[in-house]
Amino acid sequence: MIDSGIELLALGGSLYLFLIFENNLESIIKGINSKYNKKEFKFELLATQRKYNELQYVLKCKRVN
């Protein structure tokens, strides 16, 4: 599912991902970087919160190259 969004991104386009701790944030970033050119995307963690005993993140993935 993430691949579909990544492949549709235009240069300068951004994809916002809502993730939970179990999604393994670092694994997702490494997976995108290994499948695509590592310099093609910039990642920014926009928010972290704990709600209902769940750690949640908002990750911005921007196509820069």
DSSP file (Angstrom, degrees, kcal/mol; ACC not computed):
  #  RESIDUE AA STRUCTURE BP1 BP2  ACC     N-H-->O    O-->H-N    N-H-->O    O-->H-N    TCO  KAPPA ALPHA  PHI   PSI    X-CA   Y-CA   Z-CA
    1    1 A M     >        0   0    0      0, 0.0     4,-1.3     0, 0.0     3,-0.2   0.000 360.0 360.0 360.0 -43.5    0.0    0.0    0.0
    2    2 A I  H  >  +     0   0    0      1,-0.2     4,-2.6     2,-0.2     5,-0.2   0.891 360.0  60.8 -63.1 -38.7    2.8    2.4    0.8
    3    3 A D  H  > S+     0   0    0      1,-0.2     4,-2.7     2,-0.2    -1,-0.2   0.884 100.3  54.4 -56.9 -40.3    4.5    1.6   -2.5
    4    4 A S  H  > S+     0   0    0     -3,-0.2     4,-1.1     1,-0.2    -1,-0.2   0.921 111.5  44.2 -60.5 -44.9    1.5    2.8   -4.4
    5    5 A G  H  X S+     0   0    0     -4,-1.3     4,-0.5     2,-0.2     3,-0.2   0.899 113.6  50.4 -66.6 -41.5    1.6    6.2   -2.7
    6    6 A I  H >< S+     0   0    0     -4,-2.6     3,-1.2     1,-0.2    -2,-0.2   0.919 108.7  51.6 -63.3 -44.6    5.4    6.5   -3.1
    7    7 A E  H 3< S+     0   0    0     -4,-2.7    -1,-0.2     1,-0.3    -2,-0.2   0.763 107.7  53.2 -67.1 -24.8    5.3    5.7   -6.8
    8    8 A L  H 3< S+     0   0    0     -4,-1.1    -1,-0.3    -3,-0.2     2,-0.2   0.559  81.9 115.1 -85.9  -8.8    2.7    8.4   -7.4
    9    9 A L    <<  -     0   0    0     -3,-1.2     2,-0.1    -4,-0.5     3,-0.1  -0.437  56.0-146.9 -69.1 129.0    4.6   11.2   -5.8
   10   10 A A    >   -     0   0    0     -2,-0.2     3,-2.8     1,-0.1    53,-0.3  -0.456  43.7 -71.9 -81.9 164.6    5.7   14.0   -8.1
   11   11 A L  T 3  S+     0   0    0      1,-0.3    53,-0.2    -2,-0.1    -1,-0.1  -0.411 128.7  17.5 -57.1 126.9    9.0   15.8   -7.4
   12   12 A G  T 3  S+     0   0    0     51,-2.6    -1,-0.3     1,-0.3    52,-0.1   0.339  99.3 132.8  87.4  -5.5    8.4   17.9   -4.3
   13   13 A G    <   -     0   0    0     -3,-2.8    50,-2.6    50,-0.1     2,-0.4  -0.407  42.8-147.8 -77.9 155.2    5.3   15.9   -3.4
   14   14 A S  E     -A   62   0A   0     48,-0.2     2,-0.4    -2,-0.1    48,-0.2  -0.939  10.0-159.9-127.2 147.3    4.7   14.6    0.1
   15   15 A L  E     -A   61   0A   0     46,-2.6    46,-2.8    -2,-0.4     2,-0.5  -0.996  13.0-151.6-123.0 128.7    3.1   11.5    1.6
   16   16 A Y  E     -A   60   0A   0     -2,-0.4     2,-0.5    44,-0.2    44,-0.2  -0.895  10.8-163.1-105.3 126.0    1.9   11.6    5.2
   17   17 A L  E     -A   59   0A   0     42,-3.1    42,-2.8    -2,-0.5     2,-0.7  -0.924  10.8-153.8-112.9 128.7    1.9    8.3    7.0
   18   18 A F  E     +A   58   0A   0     -2,-0.5     2,-0.3    40,-0.2    40,-0.2  -0.904  31.4 173.3 -97.4 116.8    0.0    7.7   10.3
   19   19 A L  E     -A   57   0A   0     38,-2.4    38,-3.0    -2,-0.7     2,-0.3  -0.829  25.9-144.9-125.2 158.8    1.8    4.9   12.0
   20   20 A I  E >   -A   56   0A   0     -2,-0.3     3,-2.1    36,-0.2     4,-0.4  -0.800  39.1 -99.3-115.8 166.2    1.8    3.1   15.4
   21   21 A F  G >  S+     0   0    0     34,-2.1     3,-1.8    -2,-0.3     4,-0.2   0.853 120.6  60.2 -52.5 -40.6    4.7    1.7   17.3
   22   22 A E  G 3  S+     0   0    0      1,-0.3    -1,-0.3    33,-0.2    32,-0.0   0.693  91.2  69.1 -65.5 -18.7    4.1   -1.8   16.0
   23   23 A N  G <  S-     0   0    0     -3,-2.1    -1,-0.3     4,-0.0    -2,-0.2   0.659 104.2-131.0 -71.8 -15.2    4.5   -0.6   12.4
   24   24 A N    <>  -     0   0    0     -3,-1.8     4,-1.8    -4,-0.4     3,-0.4   0.991  14.7-152.1  59.3  83.5    8.2   -0.1   13.2
   25   25 A L  H  > S+     0   0    0      1,-0.2     4,-2.1    -4,-0.2     5,-0.2   0.869  92.2  50.4 -49.7 -49.6    9.0    3.4   12.0
   26   26 A E  H  > S+     0   0    0      1,-0.2     4,-2.6     2,-0.2    -1,-0.2   0.872 108.1  53.7 -63.0 -37.6   12.7    2.7   11.3
   27   27 A S  H  > S+     0   0    0     -3,-0.4     4,-2.3     2,-0.2    -1,-0.2   0.880 107.8  50.2 -65.0 -38.6   11.9   -0.4    9.3
   28   28 A I  H  X S+     0   0    0     -4,-1.8     4,-2.3     2,-0.2    -2,-0.2   0.926 112.0  47.2 -66.0 -45.2    9.5    1.5    7.1
   29   29 A I  H  X S+     0   0    0     -4,-2.1     4,-2.5     1,-0.2    -2,-0.2   0.933 114.2  47.2 -61.8 -46.7   12.1    4.2    6.4
   30   30 A K  H  X S+     0   0    0     -4,-2.6     4,-2.1     1,-0.2    -1,-0.2   0.885 110.7  53.2 -62.7 -38.8   14.8    1.6    5.7
   31   31 A G  H  X S+     0   0    0     -4,-2.3     4,-1.7     2,-0.2    -1,-0.2   0.912 111.1  44.9 -63.6 -43.6   12.4   -0.3    3.4
   32   32 A I  H  X S+     0   0    0     -4,-2.3     4,-2.3     1,-0.2    -2,-0.2   0.927 114.2  49.6 -66.0 -44.4   11.6    2.7    1.3
   33   33 A N  H  < S+     0   0    0     -4,-2.5    -2,-0.2     1,-0.2    -1,-0.2   0.834 112.0  48.3 -64.5 -32.1   15.3    3.7    1.1
   34   34 A S  H  < S+     0   0    0     -4,-2.1    -1,-0.2    -5,-0.2    -2,-0.2   0.821 114.8  44.4 -79.1 -29.7   16.3    0.2    0.0
   35   35 A K  H  < S+     0   0    0     -4,-1.7     2,-0.2    -5,-0.2    -2,-0.2   0.833 122.5  31.9 -81.4 -33.5   13.6   -0.1   -2.7
   36   36 A Y  S  < S-     0   0    0     -4,-2.3     2,-0.2    -5,-0.2     5,-0.1  -0.647 110.0 -65.6-116.7 172.8   14.2    3.4   -4.1
   37   37 A N    >   -     0   0    0     -2,-0.2     3,-2.1     1,-0.2     4,-0.4  -0.434  44.8-135.8 -60.5 126.5   17.2    5.7   -4.4
   38   38 A K  G >  S+     0   0    0      1,-0.3     3,-0.6    -2,-0.2    -1,-0.2   0.803 103.9  50.1 -58.2 -32.1   18.2    6.6   -0.9
   39   39 A K  G 3  S+     0   0    0      1,-0.2    -1,-0.3    -6,-0.1    25,-0.1   0.453  92.3  80.4 -86.2  -0.3   18.7   10.3   -1.8
   40   40 A E  G <  S+     0   0    0     -3,-2.1    24,-2.5    25,-0.1    25,-1.2   0.738  91.9  46.5 -79.5 -23.0   15.2   10.5   -3.5
   41   41 A F  E <   -B   63   0A   0     -3,-0.6     2,-0.4    -4,-0.4    22,-0.2  -0.926  59.6-158.0-127.6 146.4   13.2   10.9   -0.3
   42   42 A K  E     -B   62   0A   0     20,-2.5    20,-2.8    -2,-0.4     2,-0.4  -0.978  16.6-154.3-118.7 134.3   13.5   13.0    2.9
   43   43 A F  E     -B   61   0A   0     -2,-0.4     2,-0.4    18,-0.2    18,-0.2  -0.874  12.2-179.0-112.5 141.4   11.7   11.9    6.0
   44   44 A E  E     -B   60   0A   0     16,-2.1    16,-3.1    -2,-0.4     2,-0.8  -0.976  24.0-139.3-141.0 125.1   10.5   14.1    8.9
   45   45 A L  E     +B   59   0A   0     -2,-0.4    14,-0.2    14,-0.2     3,-0.1  -0.751  25.2 177.7 -82.9 110.7    8.8   12.9   12.0
   46   46 A L  E     +     0   0A   0     12,-2.5     2,-0.3    -2,-0.8    -1,-0.2   0.806  58.0   6.5 -88.1 -32.1    6.0   15.5   12.5
   47   47 A A  E     -B   58   0A   0     11,-1.2    11,-1.9     2,-0.0     2,-0.4  -0.998  49.0-171.4-154.8 147.7    4.3   14.2   15.6
   48   48 A T  E     +B   57   0A   0     -2,-0.3     2,-0.3     9,-0.2     9,-0.2  -0.993  21.0 160.2-137.1 132.9    4.5   11.6   18.3
   49   49 A Q  E     -B   56   0A   0      7,-2.3     7,-3.6    -2,-0.4     2,-0.5  -0.995  33.9-134.2-150.2 155.6    1.7   10.9   20.8
   50   50 A R  E     +B   55   0A   0     -2,-0.3     2,-0.4     5,-0.2     5,-0.2  -0.959  33.1 165.9-110.6 124.0    0.5    8.2   23.2
   51   51 A K  E >   -B   54   0A   0      3,-2.8     3,-1.0    -2,-0.5    -2,-0.1  -0.991  64.7  -7.3-142.4 130.4   -3.2    7.6   23.1
   52   52 A Y  T 3  S-     0   0    0     -2,-0.4    -1,-0.1     1,-0.3     3,-0.1   0.908 128.8 -54.6  52.1  47.8   -5.1    4.6   24.5
   53   53 A N  T 3  S+     0   0    0      1,-0.2     2,-0.4    -3,-0.0    -1,-0.3   0.743 116.9 114.7  60.7  25.9   -1.9    2.8   25.4
   54   54 A E  E <   - B   0  51A   0     -3,-1.0    -3,-2.8   -33,-0.0     2,-0.6  -0.992  63.1-137.3-129.3 132.5   -0.7    3.1   21.8
   55   55 A L  E     - B   0  50A   0     -2,-0.4   -34,-2.1    -5,-0.2     2,-0.3  -0.796  29.5-169.3 -88.9 123.4    2.3    5.1   20.6
   56   56 A Q  E     -AB  20  49A   0     -7,-3.6    -7,-2.3    -2,-0.6     2,-0.3  -0.862   7.9-170.2-119.7 148.7    1.4    6.9   17.4
   57   57 A Y  E     -AB  19  48A   0    -38,-3.0   -38,-2.4    -2,-0.3     2,-0.5  -0.946  18.1-150.1-133.4 153.1    3.5    8.8   14.8
   58   58 A V  E     -AB  18  47A   0    -11,-1.9   -12,-2.5    -2,-0.3   -11,-1.2  -0.986  23.5-170.4-120.0 118.3    2.9   11.1   11.8
   59   59 A L  E     -AB  17  45A   0    -42,-2.8   -42,-3.1    -2,-0.5     2,-0.5  -0.927  11.0-151.0-113.3 128.4    5.8   10.6    9.3
   60   60 A K  E     -AB  16  44A   0    -16,-3.1   -16,-2.1    -2,-0.5     2,-0.5  -0.864   8.9-168.7 -98.6 128.9    6.2   12.9    6.3
   61   61 A C  E     -AB  15  43A   0    -46,-2.8   -46,-2.6    -2,-0.5     2,-0.4  -0.968   9.4-173.7-118.6 113.5    7.9   11.4    3.3
   62   62 A K  E     -AB  14  42A   0    -20,-2.8   -20,-2.5    -2,-0.5     2,-0.7  -0.912  23.8-133.1-115.1 133.4    8.9   14.0    0.6
   63   63 A R  E     + B   0  41A   0    -50,-2.6   -51,-2.6    -2,-0.4   -22,-0.2  -0.748  33.6 165.1 -82.8 117.2   10.3   13.3   -2.8
   64   64 A V              0   0    0    -24,-2.5   -23,-0.2    -2,-0.7    -1,-0.2   0.529 360.0 360.0-111.5 -10.6   13.2   15.6   -3.2
   65   65 A N              0   0    0    -25,-1.2   -25,-0.1   -28,-0.1   -24,-0.1   0.363 360.0 360.0-139.7 360.0   15.1   14.2   -6.2
